[in-house]
């Protein structure tokens, strides 16, 4: 497996882990309104386990990580969760930890090594998702996790990736990339874009005929000045009521087909660069005068431009599938005893 594949697979499996935690968190968030303190939960019969939560091939899974995850989801006991839903959350966590232990045992059996340098490299990439150190720290606080927790999670993901590599379970061929490209060619087609300036005289939704006529008269006055040779940006400053673009000479930048209202889009794409509409364009927003600056034609991105993106997507799917199949195989051969 190449270094790129290793990175992609780590990303895929890391998302898998976060997805599990996210589902559990969403289940908790859908629970009843917060009430006071963990003591209430204990009074209702739940007490955090102190011994192993399960055994996998005779190896105990300690309760510490389980209790930490439960505390995070329940906001340290401040959120009351219906018993049935809590049981589901608990079982999901236990099952995930059993799967992680099965994989860890297989990694140990095959003597797969993970270096501190590999973990640090992936940790730096993980931190790179955040714009600042402060943003990263705030996220960690919100998630009730630590840098060490993240590194341990990354270590498991690297181990899984190396395990799948050793087993030859994840691969994507050039033919698969080509076929995916051909089938989904529309996904790799950039629609035509227009870069325009405009003048807008607004017409309210509840405008009476007299107000519509007044707006139209104002827009026609602006159009008359343009036809007399006045600079477009100058007329924008005097007449346009679009506060978002008025200070930019009416410049709306590029927009793709399908973004603007039909009347506006049709008029814009019918123009030639450097020209403006010779008649007012009426839309639900009011009266427009549109000037086309530039057109970018529809463009199909070539395979070489998107092949890495396609390969990464296929690798992600292959990694999820390979992990699921591996866990099923390991479970079938294992002795598993749940303690909860």
N, C-alpha and C positions, 0 to 999 in steps of 0.2 A: 504493500500500500504506500502511496506517495505521501510526502509531508502534507501536501494540500488535502489529500483524502483524510489523513489523520485529523487535521484541523476541522474539516467539514463534519466528520463523524462525531467528533467531540461536541461540536455545536449542536448537532441533531440530538444526541443523547442528553446533552445538558438541557435542551428545550423540553425533552421528554420528562426529565425529572422535575423541572419547574412546572410543567403542565400538570403533573400529578399533584404537586403542592397547591397550584392555583385552583384546581378543581375542588380540593378540600377546603381551601379558603373561601371559594365561592359558596360552597355548601354552608359554611359557617356564617357567611355574610347574609344568607337568606333566612337565617334563624330569627327568633323573636328578639325584641328590643333588649338592650343591655340591662342587666340588674347588678346589684352590688355583690362583689367578692367571690372568691373561690370557695369559701366556706359553705355557701349555699349549695354549690355543686356537690361537695362532699356530703352535705346533709341529705342530699337526694340519693346517695348510695355510691357515688363514684369517688374512688381514691386512687391517686397515681400509683401504678405498680412499682415495687421496689426490686423485685427479682427479674429474671429473664422474661421477655414477652413471648419468646419462641425458641425452639432449638432446631437447627438445621444440620443433619448428619452428626448429631451429638454436640454441635458447637452452639453455645447459648448466644442469643442476641440481647445485649444489655438494654435495660429500660431507659437509660439516661437520654439517648437520642429520641426515643419515642415520646417521653414526657416533655422534652423540649419542644417538639413539634406540636403536641397537644396544647401546650401552654401558649404557643404562638397563635394557633388557630382560635383558641377560646379567649384570647386577649388576657392571658393569665387568670382565667376564671371569671372575668368580668362580664362575659357574654353567656347567657343561658341558651343552651342548645337542646331542642327536643331529643328525648332519649333515642328514638329510632334513627334520627339523623346523626346523632353523636356516635352511635354504634357503627354506622356506615363509614363515617370519617375514620374512626379507630381501626376498622378492618382494612380500609384502604392503606393506611399508614403501615400496619403490620405486614400486609401483603407486599408492599413496596420494599420494606426492610428485609423481608425473606428473600425476595428476588435479588436484592443487592448482595446479600450474604452468599447466595448460590453462585453468583458471578464471581465474588471475591474468592471463594473456595476453588473455582475452576482456574482463576488467574494464578493462584498459589500453586495449584497442581501442575500447571504448565510452566511454572517458574518464570512468569512474565514480570519484568522489572519496570518500574516507573521511577524516573530520576527527579530529584528536587528541581533541577533546571527545567525539566518539561513542565512541571506544575507551575513554577514561577512564570514561565513564558505564557502559559495559558491564562494565568491569573492577570497578567498585564494586559492581555487581549480583552479579558472580561472587563477590567477597569476601563479600558479604552472605549467602551460603550457609553461612558459618561463624559460629559463635557468638562467637568471640573472635579477635583478631589472632594469638594464640599458636597456636590451632587451625589457622588458615590457614597459618602458617609451617611448622608440623609437617607438614601435608599436602604442601606444596610440597617440603619436604626429602625426604619419603618417596617422592614421585613423581620426584625428581631433576630438578626443573624450577625455573624462576625466574619472577618477575613479568613480565619482558620476554618470556619464552617465551609466557606466557598471553596477553599483550597482542597478540603477533604472531598467535597463533591466533585471537583474537577479531577482529582486523583482517580476517583471511581470511573469517571467518564473516559479518561485516558486509558485506564485498565481495560474497560469494555471495548474500546476501539482497537486496542492491540490484540485483545482476545479474538475479536471478529476477524481481524487481519490474519491471525495465526490459523484460524479455522477456514480462511478463504470464503467467508460468508457474505462479504460486501464487495461488489464490483459493478461497474457500469461500463458498457462497451461503447465504442464510437458509433456503432450501428444504432444502439438505443438512443443516443443523443440525436442522431440524424432523424430517426423516426419521430421522436418527440417534437423536434423542430418542424417537421413537415406537417404533422397533425395539428400542431398549435400555431401555425404560421400567423394567424390573426393576432395572437398575443405578442408577436414580435414585429408588428407593423405599427409604426408611428403615424397617426392621422395627419392630414394637412393642417398647417397652422397659419394664422394671420396675425400680423403685428399692425395695430391700428391706433389712431387717435380719434377722439370723438367729442362732439358737443352734444350735451343733453339738456333739454328743457323739459322738466318733469311735469307729468300729469297725474294727479292723485287718483286712487281707485274710485273714490266717490265724487270725482269732479263733475260739476254740472256743465252743460254745453258752453256757457259763457266762459268758464275757466279753461276749457279745452281750446276754444277759439283764441283766447288770450295767449296761451302757451304756443299755439301754432303760429300766431302772428310774431311772437318773439323769435321763434326758431327761423321763420322765413326772413326776418330782418338780419339774423346772423348769416344765413345762406346768401343773402343779397350782398353783404359786405365781402364774403369770400369770393363771390363771382366778380366783384369789383376789384379784386386783387389784394385784399388785406391778408396779412399773415395768419395762418390757421391758429397758431398758439395765442396770438393776440386776441382773436375772436373768441377763443376758448375762455380766456381770462375775463372777457367782458360778458359773455352770455351763458356759459355752461353752468349747470346746477349740480353736476356730479362732483361732490366734494372730494372724492377719493382720487380723481385724476386731474382736477382743475389746475392744481399747482404744478402739474407735470406736463402742461400743454395738452391735456386731454389724453395723454399716452396710457393705453391699457396694456401695453406689452403684447406678448404672443398669447393666443388662445387657440385651443384645438377645436375642431369641428365637434358639435354636440354639446358644447359648454354654454354658449350664449343662446338667448332666445332666438327662435327661427328667423324672424324678420331681420334681426341685426346680423346674424350669421350669413344669411343669403345675400344681403346687401354687401357685406364686407368681402366675401369671397368672389363676388361678381366684379369687383373693381380691379383696375390695374394699378401697380405700385405708383405712388405719387399723385393719384387722383382721389377725388372725394365724391360722395353721392350728390347728384345734381337735383335730386328731389329729397324731401324730408322722409325719414324712415320712421314709421309709427310702430311702437311696441307697447307692452304693458307698462313700461316705465315712463313713456312720454315720447317726445320727438327727438330724433337723432340726426346729426350730420356726421358721416363717417369718412375718415381718410385712411386709405391703405398705405402703409409704409413698406411692408415686405410680406411675401408669401413663401412658406416652406411647403413644398409638395409632400404628399404621402410618401413614406419611406419604409421599405421592408429591411429590417436590420439583417445583415448577412449572418450566416451560421457562425463564422469565426468570431463575430462580435458578441454572440450570446451563448456560445457553447459552454463556457465555464459556469454561467448561471444555470443552464439546463442540467449540466452534470451535477452541480451541487444539489439541485432539487431532487434529482433521481437518487443521489447518494443518501440524502436525508431519508427518503422513503425506504430505500433498501436497508438502511441502518435500523430504522424502527422495526421493519419486518424481521430482520435477522435477530434482533434482540428478543422479540416476542417468541420466535421459534426456538432460540437457544434456551430461554427461560423455561418454556414448556418441556423441552428435552431434559433439562437439569432437574426440574420438579418431578418428572416421571421416574427418575432414577434415585431420587433423594428420600431420606427419612425426615419428615417435617412434623414437628409437634408445636402447635400453638398453645400458649399458656394463658391467653386472655379469652 
